[in-house]
């Protein structure tokens, strides 16, 4: 698509090749930013029946009133090619509804949505070749068949050449450690093994976009860590754009460069995790180890949360005074070591829900 656009803008084929090569180089270096997802004033409204009184059966249906539920309400954002974005919020915030609209499963009530120049629910066949989707509570693997058979089915569905398919299988086996259960029926797999299989199936055709909706739900710490590393690996190696929804905020902090927070269907924050923390009212803690015991008078004007021997800890708000300002007040003391402990990310996000 980029090549043909370049062709339209130039007169000679030689100029096209030179300009196209330069544009690709700049894209790879991050000097040019191209949005792959554009969302404008997106809304999804459901209609539900609310019964009146204690009627039952047909009478209950006849006497009920209709009410509207705004699952997603006038949300706008854009996501660049290669970004890893955490899309988070409390239960019922509208996260899964948004992902389903982005994936083309649901049709919005209002607003505009384009992904890589396509409208997901209109260009379904062409669009399906561009994306991979993993829903933690739903499987795309055949329950009674081994993963190898499901992957072979997808090979034909996506028309992946044999040699290319074998190469991808070898890579996915290595990245996700699939070999140990490769020929076992899916029904015999643990939750962690099945989710690794789900991720492999979603990436088999090398999609430009990957939507992950609670991909590590119910998993143990070891499997979660493996999947986090996998997400970072495919983003770094292939430039895959990833949107992740999860309640595991540690997962978001460790894998995503950007965070979008929604509550009650409305976007309430869009930016980096670092900027999010800087707006937080929860306190950070600076722990300092000195060369010798220090009298309390030396800590005047600081909020001391712990003191013992030659160690002390001080609380501060990032948005009011950074760790540097605390250290300035301690600059006349001999400091051996310092450690900064940030507030739990759950406390940071919780402020936006209130």
matplotlib code that plots the C-alpha trace (Angstrom):
import matplotlib.pyplot as plt

x = [0.0, 2.9, 4.6, 1.6, 1.1, 4.7, 4.2, 1.3, 3.4, 6.4, 7.0, 9.8, 10.2, 13.7, 12.5, 9.8, 12.3, 14.6, 11.8, 10.1, 13.4, 13.9, 10.4, 10.7, 14.1, 12.5, 9.6, 12.0, 14.0, 10.8, 11.3, 7.9, 4.8, 1.8, -1.5, -2.8, -5.9, -8.1, -11.1, -13.4, -16.3, -17.0, -20.1, -21.9, -25.3, -27.3, -31.0, -32.2, -35.7, -36.4, -39.4, -42.0, -43.6, -43.6, -45.2, -44.1, -43.9, -45.5, -47.1, -43.6, -42.4, -45.4, -45.1, -41.3, -39.7, -36.7, -33.5, -30.2, -26.8, -23.8, -21.1, -18.8, -19.5, -17.9, -14.3, -11.6, -7.9, -5.3, -2.6, 0.6, 2.1, 4.2, 2.8, 2.0, -1.0, -2.6, -6.4, -7.5, -10.4, -12.7, -15.2, -17.9, -15.9, -16.3, -12.9, -14.0, -16.8, -14.1, -11.9, -14.8, -15.5, -11.9, -11.8, -15.0, -17.1, -19.5, -20.8, -20.7, -23.8, -22.1, -18.7, -15.9, -13.4, -10.7, -7.9, -5.1, -7.5, -10.3, -13.6, -13.5, -17.1, -17.4, -14.1, -14.3, -12.5, -9.6, -9.4, -9.2, -5.9, -4.4, -5.3, -4.8, -7.2, -6.9, -9.9, -8.9, -12.4, -12.9, -10.8, -10.0, -8.5, -10.3, -11.1, -10.6, -7.7, -4.0, -2.7, -0.7, -4.0, -5.6, -2.5, -2.6, -6.2, -5.2, -2.4, -4.9, -7.4, -4.7, -3.1, 0.4, 3.0, 4.4, 8.0, 6.9, 4.5, 7.2, 9.5, 6.8, 5.9, 9.6, 9.7, 6.5, 7.5, 10.7, 9.1, 6.1, 7.6, 4.9, 6.9, 6.0, 2.3, 2.4, 0.5, -1.8, -5.5, -6.4, -8.8, -5.9, -3.9, -3.5, -4.8, -1.3, -0.5, -3.8, -3.2, 0.3, -1.4, -4.0, -1.2, 0.6, -2.7, -3.3, 0.2, 0.5, -0.3, 2.0, -0.8, 0.0, -2.3, -2.8, -5.7, -5.3, -8.3, -7.3, -4.7, -3.2, -6.4, -6.1, -2.5, 0.4, 3.3, 5.7, 3.3, 2.5, 6.1, 6.7, 3.7, 4.9, 8.3, 6.7, 4.6, 7.7, 9.6, 7.1, 6.7, 10.4, 11.1, 8.1, 6.8, 3.4, 0.9, -0.6, -3.6, -3.8, -6.7, -6.1, -6.7, -3.1, -1.7, 1.9, 1.5, 0.6, 3.4, 6.0, 4.8, 3.1, 4.6, 1.2, -1.9, -5.5, -7.8, -11.6, -14.4, -18.1, -17.5, -15.6, -11.9, -10.4, -6.6, -4.4, -0.6, 2.5, 2.7, 5.3, 3.1, 0.2, 2.3, 3.4, -0.3, -0.8, -1.7, -0.3, 3.2, 6.5, 9.1, 12.8, 14.9, 18.4, 21.3, 23.9, 27.5, 26.6, 23.6, 21.9, 19.9, 16.3, 17.0, 18.8, 15.4, 13.5, 10.9, 10.8, 8.1, 9.9, 8.0, 10.7, 13.9, 16.4, 20.2, 21.8, 18.8, 15.7, 12.8, 11.0, 7.6, 7.0, 4.5, 6.0, 3.9, 4.9, 8.5, 10.7, 13.2, 15.9, 14.3, 14.4, 18.0, 18.9, 17.9, 20.1, 23.0, 25.2, 25.0, 27.2, 24.9, 25.9, 22.9, 19.4, 16.3, 13.1, 9.9, 7.0, 3.3, 1.6, 0.2, -3.2, -3.3, -2.3, -5.1, -7.7, -7.7, -9.1, -12.1, -13.3]
y = [0.0, 2.4, 1.5, 2.4, 5.6, 6.5, 5.6, 8.1, 10.9, 10.4, 10.5, 7.9, 4.4, 5.1, 8.0, 5.7, 3.0, 5.6, 7.4, 4.1, 2.8, 6.0, 5.9, 2.3, 3.1, 6.1, 3.9, 1.3, 3.9, 5.4, 8.8, 8.5, 7.5, 5.9, 5.2, 1.7, 2.1, 5.2, 5.4, 8.5, 9.0, 5.3, 4.1, 0.9, 0.9, -2.1, -2.2, -4.2, -5.0, -3.8, -5.6, -3.7, -5.3, -9.0, -10.3, -13.5, -15.1, -13.3, -10.7, -9.8, -9.3, -7.2, -5.0, -4.5, -1.2, -0.7, 0.9, 1.7, 0.6, 2.5, -0.1, 2.2, 5.9, 8.4, 7.0, 8.3, 7.3, 6.3, 3.6, 3.6, 0.6, -1.4, 0.1, -2.2, -0.7, -1.7, -1.1, -1.3, -0.6, -2.2, -5.0, -3.7, -0.7, -1.6, -3.2, -6.4, -4.6, -2.2, -5.2, -7.0, -3.9, -3.6, -7.3, -6.9, -9.1, -6.3, -3.3, 0.1, 2.0, 5.3, 6.7, 5.7, 3.0, 2.0, -0.5, -0.5, 1.4, -1.2, -1.2, -4.4, -5.5, -4.6, -6.0, -9.2, -11.6, -9.4, -8.0, -11.5, -12.1, -9.0, -9.8, -12.3, -12.6, -14.4, -14.3, -15.9, -17.4, -18.7, -21.2, -21.3, -24.7, -28.0, -29.6, -33.2, -32.7, -32.0, -28.5, -29.8, -30.6, -27.3, -25.5, -27.5, -26.5, -22.8, -23.3, -24.2, -21.5, -18.7, -20.3, -20.4, -22.1, -25.4, -24.2, -21.0, -22.9, -25.3, -22.4, -20.6, -23.8, -24.3, -20.7, -20.9, -24.2, -22.5, -19.3, -20.9, -24.3, -26.2, -29.4, -31.1, -31.2, -30.8, -34.1, -34.2, -33.4, -29.9, -31.3, -32.9, -29.7, -27.5, -23.9, -22.6, -25.0, -24.3, -20.5, -21.0, -22.9, -20.2, -17.6, -19.7, -20.1, -16.4, -15.7, -18.5, -16.2, -13.3, -10.8, -7.1, -6.7, -8.9, -8.4, -10.1, -10.1, -11.5, -13.9, -15.0, -15.3, -18.1, -18.9, -19.4, -17.0, -19.0, -19.2, -15.5, -14.6, -16.8, -15.1, -11.6, -12.4, -13.8, -10.6, -8.5, -10.8, -10.7, -6.9, -6.4, -8.9, -8.4, -4.9, -6.5, -4.0, -5.3, -4.3, -6.0, -6.0, -7.5, -7.1, -8.0, -4.5, -5.8, -7.4, -4.1, -2.2, -4.7, -5.2, -2.0, 1.3, 3.1, 2.8, 3.7, 3.7, 3.5, 3.5, 3.2, 3.2, 6.5, 7.1, 8.8, 8.5, 7.9, 8.1, 6.5, 4.5, 7.0, 10.0, 8.1, 7.5, 11.2, 12.2, 9.8, 10.9, 7.6, 8.2, 6.8, 5.8, 6.6, 4.3, 5.6, 3.9, 6.2, 5.6, 6.1, 6.7, 10.0, 12.2, 12.9, 16.7, 16.1, 15.0, 18.2, 19.0, 15.4, 12.8, 9.9, 6.6, 4.4, 5.0, 2.5, 2.7, 4.1, 3.6, 5.7, 5.8, 9.0, 9.3, 11.8, 12.6, 12.5, 15.3, 17.6, 16.8, 14.2, 12.0, 14.5, 17.2, 14.7, 13.9, 17.7, 18.0, 15.0, 16.2, 17.2, 13.6, 10.7, 8.3, 4.8, 3.5, 4.5, 2.6, 4.0, 2.1, 3.2, 2.9, -0.3, 0.2, -0.9, 2.2, 4.4, 3.1, 3.0, 6.8, 7.1, 4.8, 6.9]
z = [0.0, 0.9, -2.4, -4.5, -2.6, -3.4, -7.0, -7.3, -5.9, -8.3, -12.0, -12.5, -11.3, -10.1, -7.9, -6.5, -5.4, -3.8, -2.0, -1.0, 0.5, 2.4, 3.8, 5.0, 6.6, 8.5, 9.6, 11.0, 12.8, 14.3, 12.6, 10.9, 12.9, 11.2, 13.0, 12.4, 14.5, 14.4, 16.8, 16.7, 19.1, 19.3, 21.2, 21.8, 23.4, 24.5, 25.1, 28.0, 29.6, 33.1, 34.7, 36.7, 39.8, 40.5, 37.2, 35.7, 32.3, 29.3, 31.6, 32.8, 29.2, 28.3, 31.4, 31.2, 30.2, 27.9, 29.1, 27.5, 28.7, 27.3, 27.3, 25.4, 25.4, 22.9, 23.0, 20.7, 20.4, 17.8, 18.0, 16.0, 14.2, 16.6, 19.9, 22.9, 24.6, 27.9, 27.8, 31.4, 33.7, 36.3, 35.6, 33.3, 32.1, 28.4, 27.7, 26.1, 24.2, 22.7, 21.7, 20.1, 18.0, 17.0, 16.1, 14.0, 16.2, 17.2, 15.2, 17.0, 17.6, 16.7, 15.8, 13.3, 13.5, 11.0, 11.4, 8.8, 6.5, 6.9, 8.7, 10.7, 10.5, 6.8, 5.5, 7.6, 5.3, 4.3, 7.9, 9.5, 7.7, 9.4, 13.1, 15.8, 18.7, 22.1, 24.5, 27.8, 28.3, 24.8, 22.8, 19.1, 19.4, 18.6, 21.9, 21.0, 18.6, 19.3, 18.7, 15.7, 13.9, 14.7, 13.4, 10.2, 9.7, 10.1, 7.6, 4.9, 6.0, 5.8, 2.7, 4.3, 2.1, 3.4, 4.0, 5.6, 7.8, 9.0, 9.8, 11.8, 13.7, 14.7, 15.9, 17.9, 19.5, 20.7, 21.9, 23.6, 24.5, 22.7, 22.0, 25.3, 24.5, 20.7, 20.0, 23.0, 22.7, 23.9, 26.5, 28.3, 28.6, 31.6, 31.4, 30.9, 28.1, 26.4, 26.5, 25.0, 22.2, 21.8, 21.4, 18.8, 16.8, 16.9, 15.5, 13.0, 10.0, 11.3, 12.0, 12.1, 15.1, 18.2, 20.5, 23.9, 26.2, 29.7, 28.1, 31.5, 33.6, 36.1, 35.3, 37.8, 38.1, 35.9, 33.0, 33.3, 33.1, 30.0, 28.2, 29.2, 27.7, 24.6, 24.1, 24.3, 22.0, 19.2, 19.5, 19.3, 16.5, 14.2, 15.2, 16.0, 17.4, 20.6, 22.6, 26.0, 28.4, 31.8, 35.5, 36.2, 36.3, 36.9, 33.5, 31.9, 33.6, 32.4, 28.8, 27.7, 26.6, 26.8, 29.0, 28.2, 31.2, 30.8, 33.4, 32.8, 29.1, 29.1, 28.5, 31.5, 30.8, 27.8, 28.2, 29.5, 32.7, 34.0, 33.5, 35.1, 38.2, 38.3, 38.7, 41.5, 45.1, 46.5, 48.1, 46.9, 49.5, 49.4, 51.6, 52.5, 54.1, 55.7, 56.7, 60.4, 62.6, 62.0, 64.5, 63.7, 63.6, 60.2, 58.7, 59.5, 56.8, 55.5, 56.1, 57.9, 57.7, 59.2, 61.1, 62.6, 63.1, 60.0, 57.8, 57.2, 54.8, 53.6, 51.9, 49.1, 46.3, 42.8, 41.6, 44.4, 45.0, 43.3, 45.0, 44.0, 46.3, 49.2, 48.5, 48.3, 51.9, 52.8, 50.7, 53.7, 55.0, 53.9, 51.9, 51.2, 49.3, 48.2, 47.0, 45.6, 46.1, 43.9, 45.1, 43.9, 40.4, 41.6, 43.9, 41.0, 38.8, 41.5, 41.8, 38.3, 39.2, 42.1]

ax = plt.figure().add_subplot(projection="3d")
ax.plot(x, y, z, "-o")
ax.set_aspect("equal")
plt.show()
